[in-house]
Amino acid sequence: MSQKLAFITGASNGIGFEIAKMFAKNHYDVVAVARNPEKLEHACEELRRYGGQVHAFPADLSHYDEIERLKKRVDDAGLVIDALIINAGQGLGGRFIGGTELAKELQLIRLNVDAYVHLSKLFLPDMIARGEGQVLMTSSVSGTAPIPFEAIYGATKAFVNSFFWAIRNELKGTGLKMTLLMPGATETNFFKNAGQADTTVGAKQKTNPAEVAERAWYALMSGHEYVYGDDEAEWEGDILNRMQGESQKAQRHRIISEPGSATKKSS
């Protein structure tokens, strides 16, 4: 009997790579997707040490045509996806007016929003037709509150949360198991790439991505609807952000996400 197959976006580093490792060492073959071909191949070399087949499919998911080509490549190779992990995402910090660039914000929306919709539209029907499969979508605890100085990023994750719960409800009875992953601050290149290394949240001690991936794996395999990346994120998302109003949450996040806040706090 052939091994099951997991399709994972954002698989070359961070949470996505650790999730790919969880699948690989639990006897899944892997289709690993990421933008940078060299980084992706390096990650795949490590994944192959677990003994399964690993397919490296480079793609920039912020481009519509590349997602279409990705689906065609999967179909042409005759690959049957058992687990769909839509994980690739990006952050962006700074003032919305006078700080961030519109082009970068629109690119962020294409990756964090459009790609989630596009991949779901293309890949879910095959899983539904077979009557089985597992779907993990990576969002963020930031999707449960407004995030000043990360206004677009937070809004994209709020979209993912709403989108996930809506289609999960629509797809009840199809045989799909769907889990939403909402990490908090995680030890990846996320904050550096987002230009937030000098913020309080960017400078704080963060959760190991391997721990986040392990939580995600067990939640998905046991049929949990959602899971946070650590206990702090769970407390924030399920308790604090349910108790406070939107204005209160925005002000609380402003303190830790404002540019230069890490320096101000230490001085």
N, C-alpha and C positions, 0 to 999 in steps of 0.2 A: 504494500500500500504506500502510495506516495505521501510525502509530508504535506501538511497544510501550508498555505502561502499567505504571508502578510505583506501588504503594500503600505509603505511608510514614507510620508513626505517630511522634508527637513531632517533627513536621516544622517547627515554627515557630521553633526556635532550636537552638543547640548542634550536637551530632553529627548529629542528625536533619535539621536544615536543610542542613548541608553535604552529607550523603548525597543529599538531594533535589536539590541543585545539581548533583552529579555525574551523576545520572540525567537531569536536564533538559538539561544541556549536551551529553549524549551521545544526544540525540534521543529521549528517552522522554517521553510524557505522564505527568503525575503526579497522583495523588490524595493530597493532603496532609492529614493528620489531626493535630489538636492541641486542647487544652482551651479556650484563650482565643481567641475568634473574631477579635478585633481584631489580636492578634499574628499569628494564622494568616493573615489576609488580607494583612497587611503583607509576610509572608514570601512569599506566593503572588504578589504583585505583582512581586517581584524574580525569582521563578522564571519568570514569564511572559516575561521579557526574552529568554529563550533560544529563544522561538518556538513552543514546544509548548503543548498544552492543559494547564491546571492547575486541578484541582477542589479547592476548599477545603471540607472536611467537618469542622466542629467536633464534638468529642465528648470527654466525660470517660470515659476507658477504665477508671476505677475503678468504674463503674456497669454492671451486667449489661445493663440495658435499653438503654443507649446503644450498647453493642456490637452488640446485636441490631438496633437501628435503623440502625446504620452499614452492616451487611451488606445490609439491605433497600434502603437508599439506593443502594448499589453495584449491586444486582441490578435495581432499578427503572430505573436509568440505562443499563442494558445494558453496563456496563463489564466488560471482560475483563482480569483482572490477570495480568500476565506476571512481575512481580517483587513479592514480598511482603516488606516490611521492617518487622519488629516491633521497634521501637526505644524507644518511650516508656517512661520509667522515672523513678524518684525516689529520692532518698537521705534518710536520717534519722540524725543523730548524737546521742549522749548516752548517759548511763548507763541500762541497761535497768531497773534498780530505782532509783527515786528521781530519774529524769531524764526519759526519754521518756514520752509519753502513749500509752496503749493504743489510743485511737481513731485516732491518727496511724499507729501501727504496723499496725493492721488495714487502714487505707486504703492503706498502702504495699504490703502483701501483695496486695490486690486489684488494684493497678496492675502491680506487678512480677511477680506470679505468675499470678493468676486471668486477667488480660487476655491473657497469652501463650498460656495454654491455650485460652481462649475463642476468640481470633482464629484460632489454628491449627485448631481444630475446625471453624470456620465457613468459612474461606477455602481451606484446603488441598484439600478434596475436589474442588473445581472444577478446580484445577490438575492434580491427579492424573488426573481424568477426561480431560483434554486430553493427558496424557502429557508435559508439559513445564512448566517454570517455574523460577524462582530464589527462594530463601528466605534472608533474612539475619535472624538474631536477635542483638540487641545484649545482651550480658551484661556482664561486668566481670572483670578479673583478681582482683577481690575474691571472685569465686566459687570461687577455687582455695585459699582459706584462711579460717579463722575470723577475724572482724574485731571485736575488742572495741570497745565504744562505737559500733559500727555493726552490732550483733548481728543485727538483723532484716534490714537491707539486705544484708549479706554472705550471709545464709542464703537470701534470695530469689534472689540471683545464683547460688548453688550449685544451687538448684532449676533455674534456667534452663539451666545447663550440663548437668545430668543429663537434663533433659527433652529438650534438643536432641539429645544423642547417642543417646538411646533412640529417638526418633521418626525420626531420620535413618537409623538402622539398619533400623527397620521399613519405611521407604519406599524402600529400595534397589530399583532396577529399575522405579520408577514414572516415571522421567524428570525428577524434581526434582533440582536442584542446591542443596545447603544448606550455608551457611557460618555459623559462630559468630564474632561479633566480641567481643573482650574488651579494652576500653580500660583504660588506667591513669588516673592523674590527668590530666584534660583541662581546658583553659581555657574553662570554661562557667560558668553560675551554679549548678552542681551543689552545690559545697561551701557556698556562701552560703545557698542554699535549704535545705540539710540541717543548717544550724546548726553548721558545722564550719570556719568561716573562721579560728578561733583555734587550730586543730590544726596540727601540723607538716605533715601531708599536704595540708591545706587551704591553707597559706601558701606551699608550695613552688612553684617554677616548673613550669608544666604544659605538656602538649602542645597544639598548635594543633588544634582540632577538624577543620579542613580536611585536615590530614595524616592524622588518623584515618579520615576519610571516604574519602580517596584509597586508603588501604590496604584498607579494606573493599570498595571498588568493584573493585579489581584482584583481590582474593582471590575475590570472588563470581563475577566474570566468567571467571576462570581455573579455577574449580572447586575451590579450596582448601577443606578441611574447616573450618579455623579460622584466625583471624588476630588478633594483638594490635594495640593502638593505637600502640605505639612500641616501640623496642628495649628500653627499661628494663622495660616490662610483660612483654615476651616473655622476658627473662632471669628475671624474678621468677616468672612462671607456669610456664614450661617447665623451669627448672633449680632455682631456690632452693626453690620450693614443692613440688617433687617430692622434694627431698633431705631436707627437714625434716619432723618429726612435727607433729601438729595443735597440741600444747601449745607447741612451739617457735614455730610460725607465729603463734599467738595472742599470745604474748609480744612477738614482733618487731613485730607490728602495733599492739599496745597503746601502744608508745613513740611512734608517730607519729599515732595517732588519738585519744588521750586529750584531753579538753577542756582547753584552756589550754597544751597542749604546745608550741605555737609560741612563746609568751611565755617559758616555762621554758627553752627551748633558747637563746633570744637573750639571756637575763639571766645 
